[in-house]
Every structure is written in C-alpha cells, then in structure tokens.
Amino acid sequence: MPISKGICVNKNWAVWFTGLPGCGKSTIADGLLNKLREDGLNPILLRLDDRRKLYVSDPQYTHEERIKVYSLFVQDAISIMKSGRCVIMDGTGHELCFRKEAREGIEFFAEVHLRCPVNMAMKREAGRQQGLVMAGLYEKALERQKTGKCFKELGEVIGIDVKFEIDPDAECIIETEDKNPAEVLEAVGACLKKWRNMNGIC
C-alpha cells in the first residue's frame, strides 16, 4: 500500500525527521519525498541545513542562535501549510522545546526520530563531504575537548557537546543501527500509516 494513500487529501500535515548528525535524516527525508511524489503528492521538503544562512548570516551554532533558527524553521513550515502544502522537515531538533513549538502550532504533526548510537553516527558522518555542514564534526569536537584546539565555525556539536533530548512520545522512533536505508524508509512508512489512521487523515 502506498505510504501516502489518503495522507494528504483533506488535511495538511508536517512530518519532522530528527536525530543526531549523521543518523540518516536527509537520506530518509529524500526517500519519503520521492515516494510521496510517486504516489501523486507534492509536499515541500524543508531542510534546516539549506535554510540556516537565510536565518543567520554567520552561523555560530550557539544555544541562543539555535533557539532563533528553530523558531524560524517552524514558522516556515506553518506558513507553507497555510498555503495549502504538506511539509517534510529535516533538522536535528535536539531540544524538546523546538519540537514542542512545532506541536503547538501544527495540528497534524508527527516527529520521526531516527535513533542510532553516537559511534555509528560518527562513522556515517565521517564520510560526508564538506558542504553546507562542516565535514568531520564529531572528530573535530572530540579533538577540541581533548586538546582545546579551536576550529573556526565549529559550534556546539550535538551528541558530543550537547545531548539530544529524546521524546519517548514521538510518533515514530525508528532504530537504525541494524537497518539499511530501504529498511528504515519502510519502517517510517509503516509508522506514518498508523499515525495517519489514528488521526483520521484521509
């Protein structure tokens, strides 16, 4: 059965992929977007890494800055929904307060938390090329902790300097340690189908 069967006919929704850097959020968010398009829907993918510099010209990744950035991220999702589109959100969202703001502003909201051990996230992230996000985040953060070495533009790193606050009541918590991307996407689809049915989204 298609992931999207009935998911976005009468009600707009937002699905937020959360988890440690390197846990696979972007890969699975892209997979869901493609699947929904195959099923005839056209949601908007809102990726925090793409939008951060629109919110803050010179990101420092401080706690105060992240409060601002995530608030704007949620506001963007709400604006898109008001225009008549559904939204897939891709952003670490490590503090519960960030996701709480989304829950309070979005009637049909689901958090999909991709959970994996820090060591696995580090291994996956180590292979990422330099781009919108600094490559080697974990390695640099650990070296900074050990030696005090400063890395330009390296702020607080989630999983090393700052913990991820897991919400035990998240709509979907997917264990990714023993799954390949196709298996994770399948688990996400099954979970969102249950969520859709529970909320009468059809």
Contacts in CASP RR format, 6 or more apart in sequence:
PFRMAT RR
TARGET T0000
AUTHOR 0000-0000-0000
METHOD contacts of the structure
MODEL  1
MPISKGICVNKNWAVWFTGLPGCGKSTIADGLLNKLREDGLNPILLRLDD
RRKLYVSDPQYTHEERIKVYSLFVQDAISIMKSGRCVIMDGTGHELCFRK
EAREGIEFFAEVHLRCPVNMAMKREAGRQQGLVMAGLYEKALERQKTGKC
FKELGEVIGIDVKFEIDPDAECIIETEDKNPAEVLEAVGACLKKWRNMNG
IC
1 193 0 8 1.000
2 35 0 8 1.000
2 38 0 8 1.000
2 39 0 8 1.000
3 32 0 8 1.000
3 35 0 8 1.000
3 36 0 8 1.000
3 39 0 8 1.000
3 189 0 8 1.000
3 192 0 8 1.000
3 193 0 8 1.000
4 35 0 8 1.000
4 36 0 8 1.000
4 39 0 8 1.000
4 40 0 8 1.000
4 41 0 8 1.000
5 39 0 8 1.000
5 193 0 8 1.000
6 196 0 8 1.000
6 201 0 8 1.000
6 202 0 8 1.000
7 13 0 8 1.000
7 36 0 8 1.000
7 41 0 8 1.000
7 86 0 8 1.000
7 192 0 8 1.000
7 196 0 8 1.000
7 201 0 8 1.000
7 202 0 8 1.000
8 36 0 8 1.000
8 41 0 8 1.000
8 43 0 8 1.000
8 86 0 8 1.000
8 201 0 8 1.000
9 202 0 8 1.000
10 201 0 8 1.000
10 202 0 8 1.000
11 107 0 8 1.000
11 108 0 8 1.000
11 199 0 8 1.000
11 200 0 8 1.000
11 201 0 8 1.000
12 81 0 8 1.000
12 84 0 8 1.000
12 85 0 8 1.000
12 86 0 8 1.000
12 87 0 8 1.000
12 108 0 8 1.000
13 81 0 8 1.000
13 86 0 8 1.000
13 87 0 8 1.000
13 106 0 8 1.000
13 108 0 8 1.000
13 109 0 8 1.000
13 110 0 8 1.000
13 201 0 8 1.000
14 77 0 8 1.000
14 81 0 8 1.000
14 86 0 8 1.000
14 87 0 8 1.000
14 88 0 8 1.000
14 89 0 8 1.000
14 102 0 8 1.000
14 106 0 8 1.000
14 108 0 8 1.000
14 109 0 8 1.000
14 110 0 8 1.000
15 32 0 8 1.000
15 87 0 8 1.000
15 88 0 8 1.000
15 89 0 8 1.000
15 109 0 8 1.000
15 110 0 8 1.000
15 111 0 8 1.000
15 112 0 8 1.000
15 192 0 8 1.000
16 77 0 8 1.000
16 89 0 8 1.000
16 91 0 8 1.000
16 93 0 8 1.000
16 99 0 8 1.000
16 102 0 8 1.000
16 109 0 8 1.000
16 110 0 8 1.000
16 111 0 8 1.000
16 112 0 8 1.000
17 25 0 8 1.000
17 28 0 8 1.000
17 29 0 8 1.000
17 88 0 8 1.000
17 89 0 8 1.000
17 90 0 8 1.000
17 91 0 8 1.000
17 112 0 8 1.000
17 114 0 8 1.000
18 25 0 8 1.000
18 91 0 8 1.000
18 92 0 8 1.000
18 93 0 8 1.000
18 94 0 8 1.000
18 99 0 8 1.000
18 111 0 8 1.000
18 112 0 8 1.000
18 113 0 8 1.000
18 114 0 8 1.000
18 164 0 8 1.000
18 170 0 8 1.000
19 25 0 8 1.000
19 91 0 8 1.000
19 92 0 8 1.000
19 93 0 8 1.000
19 94 0 8 1.000
19 113 0 8 1.000
19 114 0 8 1.000
19 115 0 8 1.000
19 164 0 8 1.000
20 92 0 8 1.000
20 116 0 8 1.000
20 118 0 8 1.000
20 121 0 8 1.000
20 158 0 8 1.000
20 159 0 8 1.000
20 164 0 8 1.000
21 92 0 8 1.000
21 121 0 8 1.000
21 125 0 8 1.000
21 133 0 8 1.000
21 137 0 8 1.000
21 138 0 8 1.000
21 157 0 8 1.000
21 158 0 8 1.000
21 159 0 8 1.000
22 116 0 8 1.000
22 121 0 8 1.000
22 124 0 8 1.000
22 125 0 8 1.000
22 128 0 8 1.000
23 114 0 8 1.000
23 115 0 8 1.000
23 116 0 8 1.000
23 120 0 8 1.000
23 121 0 8 1.000
23 124 0 8 1.000
23 176 0 8 1.000
24 114 0 8 1.000
24 124 0 8 1.000
24 176 0 8 1.000
24 181 0 8 1.000
24 184 0 8 1.000
25 90 0 8 1.000
25 91 0 8 1.000
25 92 0 8 1.000
25 114 0 8 1.000
26 47 0 8 1.000
26 49 0 8 1.000
26 90 0 8 1.000
27 181 0 8 1.000
28 112 0 8 1.000
28 114 0 8 1.000
28 181 0 8 1.000
28 184 0 8 1.000
28 185 0 8 1.000
28 188 0 8 1.000
29 45 0 8 1.000
29 47 0 8 1.000
29 88 0 8 1.000
29 89 0 8 1.000
29 90 0 8 1.000
30 45 0 8 1.000
31 181 0 8 1.000
31 185 0 8 1.000
32 88 0 8 1.000
32 185 0 8 1.000
32 188 0 8 1.000
32 189 0 8 1.000
33 43 0 8 1.000
33 45 0 8 1.000
33 88 0 8 1.000
35 185 0 8 1.000
36 42 0 8 1.000
36 43 0 8 1.000
36 88 0 8 1.000
41 86 0 8 1.000
42 85 0 8 1.000
43 85 0 8 1.000
43 86 0 8 1.000
43 87 0 8 1.000
43 88 0 8 1.000
44 80 0 8 1.000
44 85 0 8 1.000
44 86 0 8 1.000
44 87 0 8 1.000
44 88 0 8 1.000
45 87 0 8 1.000
45 88 0 8 1.000
45 90 0 8 1.000
46 73 0 8 1.000
46 76 0 8 1.000
46 77 0 8 1.000
46 80 0 8 1.000
46 87 0 8 1.000
46 88 0 8 1.000
46 89 0 8 1.000
46 90 0 8 1.000
47 90 0 8 1.000
47 91 0 8 1.000
48 69 0 8 1.000
48 70 0 8 1.000
48 73 0 8 1.000
48 89 0 8 1.000
48 90 0 8 1.000
48 91 0 8 1.000
48 92 0 8 1.000
49 90 0 8 1.000
49 91 0 8 1.000
49 132 0 8 1.000
49 133 0 8 1.000
50 132 0 8 1.000
51 72 0 8 1.000
51 73 0 8 1.000
51 76 0 8 1.000
52 59 0 8 1.000
52 69 0 8 1.000
52 132 0 8 1.000
53 59 0 8 1.000
55 68 0 8 1.000
55 69 0 8 1.000
55 72 0 8 1.000
55 73 0 8 1.000
56 65 0 8 1.000
56 68 0 8 1.000
56 69 0 8 1.000
59 65 0 8 1.000
59 69 0 8 1.000
59 153 0 8 1.000
60 153 0 8 1.000
60 155 0 8 1.000
61 153 0 8 1.000
61 154 0 8 1.000
61 155 0 8 1.000
61 156 0 8 1.000
61 157 0 8 1.000
62 155 0 8 1.000
62 156 0 8 1.000
63 156 0 8 1.000
63 162 0 8 1.000
66 95 0 8 1.000
66 98 0 8 1.000
67 97 0 8 1.000
67 98 0 8 1.000
70 93 0 8 1.000
70 95 0 8 1.000
70 98 0 8 1.000
70 101 0 8 1.000
71 98 0 8 1.000
71 101 0 8 1.000
73 89 0 8 1.000
73 91 0 8 1.000
73 98 0 8 1.000
74 98 0 8 1.000
74 101 0 8 1.000
74 102 0 8 1.000
74 105 0 8 1.000
74 106 0 8 1.000
77 87 0 8 1.000
77 89 0 8 1.000
77 102 0 8 1.000
77 106 0 8 1.000
78 105 0 8 1.000
78 106 0 8 1.000
80 87 0 8 1.000
81 87 0 8 1.000
81 106 0 8 1.000
89 102 0 8 1.000
92 158 0 8 1.000
92 164 0 8 1.000
93 99 0 8 1.000
93 164 0 8 1.000
94 158 0 8 1.000
94 159 0 8 1.000
94 162 0 8 1.000
94 163 0 8 1.000
94 164 0 8 1.000
94 165 0 8 1.000
95 165 0 8 1.000
96 165 0 8 1.000
96 167 0 8 1.000
99 111 0 8 1.000
99 167 0 8 1.000
102 109 0 8 1.000
103 109 0 8 1.000
108 199 0 8 1.000
108 201 0 8 1.000
110 171 0 8 1.000
110 172 0 8 1.000
110 192 0 8 1.000
110 195 0 8 1.000
111 167 0 8 1.000
111 170 0 8 1.000
111 171 0 8 1.000
111 172 0 8 1.000
112 170 0 8 1.000
112 171 0 8 1.000
112 172 0 8 1.000
112 174 0 8 1.000
112 188 0 8 1.000
112 191 0 8 1.000
112 192 0 8 1.000
113 166 0 8 1.000
113 167 0 8 1.000
113 170 0 8 1.000
113 172 0 8 1.000
113 173 0 8 1.000
113 174 0 8 1.000
114 174 0 8 1.000
114 176 0 8 1.000
114 184 0 8 1.000
115 166 0 8 1.000
115 173 0 8 1.000
115 174 0 8 1.000
115 175 0 8 1.000
115 176 0 8 1.000
116 124 0 8 1.000
116 175 0 8 1.000
116 176 0 8 1.000
116 177 0 8 1.000
117 177 0 8 1.000
118 138 0 8 1.000
118 159 0 8 1.000
118 160 0 8 1.000
120 176 0 8 1.000
120 177 0 8 1.000
121 138 0 8 1.000
121 159 0 8 1.000
122 138 0 8 1.000
122 139 0 8 1.000
125 136 0 8 1.000
125 137 0 8 1.000
125 138 0 8 1.000
126 136 0 8 1.000
126 138 0 8 1.000
126 139 0 8 1.000
127 135 0 8 1.000
127 136 0 8 1.000
128 135 0 8 1.000
128 136 0 8 1.000
129 135 0 8 1.000
134 140 0 8 1.000
134 151 0 8 1.000
134 153 0 8 1.000
134 154 0 8 1.000
137 154 0 8 1.000
137 157 0 8 1.000
138 157 0 8 1.000
138 159 0 8 1.000
138 160 0 8 1.000
140 151 0 8 1.000
140 154 0 8 1.000
140 157 0 8 1.000
141 154 0 8 1.000
141 157 0 8 1.000
141 160 0 8 1.000
141 161 0 8 1.000
142 160 0 8 1.000
143 149 0 8 1.000
143 151 0 8 1.000
144 150 0 8 1.000
144 151 0 8 1.000
144 154 0 8 1.000
145 160 0 8 1.000
145 161 0 8 1.000
155 161 0 8 1.000
156 162 0 8 1.000
158 164 0 8 1.000
166 173 0 8 1.000
171 191 0 8 1.000
171 192 0 8 1.000
171 195 0 8 1.000
172 187 0 8 1.000
172 188 0 8 1.000
172 191 0 8 1.000
172 192 0 8 1.000
172 195 0 8 1.000
174 184 0 8 1.000
174 187 0 8 1.000
174 188 0 8 1.000
174 191 0 8 1.000
176 184 0 8 1.000
179 187 0 8 1.000
195 201 0 8 1.000
196 202 0 8 1.000
END
